[in-house]
Amino acid sequence: MTGRNYDEVVIMVRSADLKCDASLHYNLYTNRPIFYQPSDHIHDYYPSVILYGECLYSEKLSGHNFTAQIIGRELGKSNLNATLDDFHKRDDFGSRIYKKYKEDSFPVLSPPPKGIGNYRKVRGKPTWEADLWMGKEFVRDIMAMMYIKEQLYIYMETYTENRIHWIRALTVTSKNPIGDLI
């Protein structure tokens, strides 16, 4: 059995790098396509935001530097457009599986993805780095928030399993979330 350690992390954003990339699909240049999806577009456009900040909370990360790279992708890629129905377990014949609780039936769901991204410690430094893949709209919303000239904060719900730090939820906000935590 693996132990899980749940935590909340708050980062004060100090600076950011904004980037928009355009390219042709990488599978056009190889003899053996990887992650081949016939419906993928040959032109690939995606925004990226790299947020640099200082951890304010949790106690064990307080004062550490934090870098979050958030990359916007099409919703059709990497399971970003999955629905709850996609996680509804099915039997050998493809029928949905339900469990009974008192008089009601509830769907039996497959285990969810580990998270929306993960983060790791930079060896020998009080620094952490995160990688997240989100929908393009979310990344563009963060880019728009950069123009309000307000202090921005990152709030993350995280857990650690087998020494891997997973991000379960991410919020970018102009309100310091520490007051809501304490």
Buried (B, 14 or more C-beta within 10 A) or exposed (E): EEEEEEBBBBBBBEEBEEEEEEEEBEBEEEEEBEEEEEEBEEEBEBBBBBBBBBBBBBEEBEEBBBBBBBBBBBBEBEEBEEEEEEBBEEEEEEEEEEEEEEEEEEEBEEEEEEBBBBBEEEEEEBBBBBBBBBBBEBBBBBBEBBEEEEEBBBBBBBBBEEEEBBBBEBEBBEEBBBEEEE
